[in-house]
Amino acid sequence: MGAKSRAAALAQLEPRPNGPPLLVVATGPYVGEGFDCPALDTLFLAAPIAFKGRLVQYTGRILRPFPGKTTAEVHDYHDVATGVLASSLIKRAPGYTSLGFPDPRRLVR
Protein backbone atom coordinates (compact mmCIF):
# COMPACT_ATOMS: atom_id res chain seq x y z
CA MET A 1 0.00 0.00 0.00
CA GLY A 2 1.44 3.36 -0.99
CA ALA A 3 1.74 6.32 1.35
CA LYS A 4 -1.30 8.15 -0.11
CA SER A 5 -3.50 5.06 0.03
CA ARG A 6 -2.40 4.33 3.58
CA ALA A 7 -3.12 7.91 4.68
CA ALA A 8 -6.58 7.75 3.09
CA ALA A 9 -7.35 4.44 4.82
CA LEU A 10 -6.16 5.75 8.19
CA ALA A 11 -8.33 8.87 7.81
CA GLN A 12 -11.40 6.62 7.67
CA LEU A 13 -10.61 5.19 11.11
CA GLU A 14 -11.86 8.19 13.03
CA PRO A 15 -14.78 7.02 15.18
CA ARG A 16 -17.97 9.00 14.72
CA PRO A 17 -20.22 9.97 17.64
CA ASN A 18 -23.24 7.64 17.59
CA GLY A 19 -21.70 5.96 14.55
CA PRO A 20 -21.24 2.25 13.98
CA PRO A 21 -18.60 0.34 15.93
CA LEU A 22 -15.14 0.56 14.48
CA LEU A 23 -13.71 -2.67 13.06
CA VAL A 24 -10.26 -2.99 11.52
CA VAL A 25 -9.11 -6.21 9.89
CA ALA A 26 -5.46 -5.92 8.96
CA THR A 27 -2.16 -7.68 8.57
CA GLY A 28 0.81 -6.97 10.81
CA PRO A 29 2.58 -4.59 8.42
CA TYR A 30 -0.55 -2.41 8.18
CA VAL A 31 -1.03 -2.01 11.93
CA GLY A 32 2.66 -1.95 12.75
CA GLU A 33 4.81 1.09 13.25
CA GLY A 34 3.03 4.39 12.62
CA PHE A 35 -0.51 3.03 13.03
CA ASP A 36 -2.58 5.06 15.47
CA CYS A 37 -6.23 4.43 16.29
CA PRO A 38 -6.72 4.76 20.07
CA ALA A 39 -10.45 4.02 19.82
CA LEU A 40 -9.70 0.32 19.22
CA ASP A 41 -10.28 -1.83 22.30
CA THR A 42 -10.03 -5.42 21.06
CA LEU A 43 -7.29 -7.36 19.29
CA PHE A 44 -7.73 -10.75 17.63
CA LEU A 45 -4.27 -12.22 17.26
CA ALA A 46 -4.40 -15.00 14.67
CA ALA A 47 -0.75 -15.36 13.71
CA PRO A 48 2.03 -17.35 15.37
CA ILE A 49 4.20 -14.43 16.43
CA ALA A 50 6.84 -15.05 19.07
CA PHE A 51 8.83 -11.80 19.26
CA LYS A 52 7.90 -9.85 22.41
CA GLY A 53 8.49 -6.51 20.69
CA ARG A 54 5.87 -7.25 18.07
CA LEU A 55 3.40 -8.40 20.73
CA VAL A 56 3.98 -5.19 22.68
CA GLN A 57 3.50 -3.16 19.50
CA TYR A 58 0.23 -4.87 18.54
CA THR A 59 -1.29 -4.85 22.02
CA GLY A 60 -0.17 -1.26 22.48
CA ARG A 61 -2.65 -0.33 19.77
CA ILE A 62 -5.56 -1.24 22.03
CA LEU A 63 -4.04 -0.08 25.32
CA ARG A 64 -3.98 3.59 24.34
CA PRO A 65 -6.43 5.78 26.28
CA PHE A 66 -9.52 7.05 24.50
CA PRO A 67 -12.62 8.83 25.87
CA GLY A 68 -15.21 6.27 26.94
CA LYS A 69 -12.88 3.27 26.58
CA THR A 70 -12.82 1.23 29.78
CA THR A 71 -11.34 -2.12 28.73
CA ALA A 72 -8.85 -3.68 26.36
CA GLU A 73 -9.16 -7.32 25.29
CA VAL A 74 -6.81 -9.64 23.45
CA HIS A 75 -8.14 -12.82 21.87
CA ASP A 76 -5.11 -14.96 21.11
CA TYR A 77 -5.83 -17.93 18.88
CA HIS A 78 -3.54 -20.90 19.33
CA ASP A 79 -3.65 -24.67 19.08
CA VAL A 80 -1.84 -26.79 21.65
CA ALA A 81 -1.85 -29.69 19.17
CA THR A 82 0.06 -27.71 16.53
CA GLY A 83 3.72 -27.32 17.44
CA VAL A 84 4.44 -23.88 16.01
CA LEU A 85 1.25 -22.38 17.45
CA ALA A 86 1.77 -23.92 20.88
CA SER A 87 5.41 -22.82 21.12
CA SER A 88 4.59 -19.31 19.90
CA LEU A 89 2.08 -18.85 22.71
CA ILE A 90 4.64 -19.99 25.28
CA LYS A 91 7.12 -17.45 23.89
CA ARG A 92 4.49 -14.66 23.97
CA ALA A 93 3.40 -15.35 27.56
CA PRO A 94 6.07 -13.20 29.29
CA GLY A 95 5.11 -10.33 27.03
CA TYR A 96 1.48 -10.58 28.09
CA THR A 97 2.34 -10.64 31.78
CA SER A 98 4.67 -7.64 31.40
CA LEU A 99 1.73 -5.72 29.93
CA GLY A 100 -0.55 -6.65 32.84
CA PHE A 101 -2.54 -9.39 31.12
CA PRO A 102 -3.06 -12.81 32.72
CA ASP A 103 -0.46 -15.47 31.93
CA PRO A 104 -1.97 -17.37 28.97
CA ARG A 105 -0.04 -20.52 29.92
CA ARG A 106 -2.31 -20.82 32.95
CA LEU A 107 -5.44 -20.36 30.85
CA VAL A 108 -4.67 -23.10 28.29
CA ARG A 109 -6.57 -26.33 28.89
C-alpha positions in Angstrom: 0.0 0.0 0.0 1.4 3.4 -1.0 1.7 6.3 1.3 -1.3 8.1 -0.1 -3.5 5.1 0.0 -2.4 4.3 3.6 -3.1 7.9 4.7 -6.6 7.7 3.1 -7.3 4.4 4.8 -6.2 5.8 8.2 -8.3 8.9 7.8 -11.4 6.6 7.7 -10.6 5.2 11.1 -11.9 8.2 13.0 -14.8 7.0 15.2 -18.0 9.0 14.7 -20.2 10.0 17.6 -23.2 7.6 17.6 -21.7 6.0 14.6 -21.2 2.3 14.0 -18.6 0.3 15.9 -15.1 0.6 14.5 -13.7 -2.7 13.1 -10.3 -3.0 11.5 -9.1 -6.2 9.9 -5.5 -5.9 9.0 -2.2 -7.7 8.6 0.8 -7.0 10.8 2.6 -4.6 8.4 -0.6 -2.4 8.2 -1.0 -2.0 11.9 2.7 -1.9 12.8 4.8 1.1 13.3 3.0 4.4 12.6 -0.5 3.0 13.0 -2.6 5.1 15.5 -6.2 4.4 16.3 -6.7 4.8 20.1 -10.5 4.0 19.8 -9.7 0.3 19.2 -10.3 -1.8 22.3 -10.0 -5.4 21.1 -7.3 -7.4 19.3 -7.7 -10.7 17.6 -4.3 -12.2 17.3 -4.4 -15.0 14.7 -0.7 -15.4 13.7 2.0 -17.4 15.4 4.2 -14.4 16.4 6.8 -15.1 19.1 8.8 -11.8 19.3 7.9 -9.9 22.4 8.5 -6.5 20.7 5.9 -7.3 18.1 3.4 -8.4 20.7 4.0 -5.2 22.7 3.5 -3.2 19.5 0.2 -4.9 18.5 -1.3 -4.9 22.0 -0.2 -1.3 22.5 -2.6 -0.3 19.8 -5.6 -1.2 22.0 -4.0 -0.1 25.3 -4.0 3.6 24.3 -6.4 5.8 26.3 -9.5 7.1 24.5 -12.6 8.8 25.9 -15.2 6.3 26.9 -12.9 3.3 26.6 -12.8 1.2 29.8 -11.3 -2.1 28.7 -8.8 -3.7 26.4 -9.2 -7.3 25.3 -6.8 -9.6 23.4 -8.1 -12.8 21.9 -5.1 -15.0 21.1 -5.8 -17.9 18.9 -3.5 -20.9 19.3 -3.6 -24.7 19.1 -1.8 -26.8 21.6 -1.8 -29.7 19.2 0.1 -27.7 16.5 3.7 -27.3 17.4 4.4 -23.9 16.0 1.3 -22.4 17.4 1.8 -23.9 20.9 5.4 -22.8 21.1 4.6 -19.3 19.9 2.1 -18.9 22.7 4.6 -20.0 25.3 7.1 -17.5 23.9 4.5 -14.7 24.0 3.4 -15.4 27.6 6.1 -13.2 29.3 5.1 -10.3 27.0 1.5 -10.6 28.1 2.3 -10.6 31.8 4.7 -7.6 31.4 1.7 -5.7 29.9 -0.6 -6.6 32.8 -2.5 -9.4 31.1 -3.1 -12.8 32.7 -0.5 -15.5 31.9 -2.0 -17.4 29.0 0.0 -20.5 29.9 -2.3 -20.8 33.0 -5.4 -20.4 30.8 -4.7 -23.1 28.3 -6.6 -26.3 28.9 
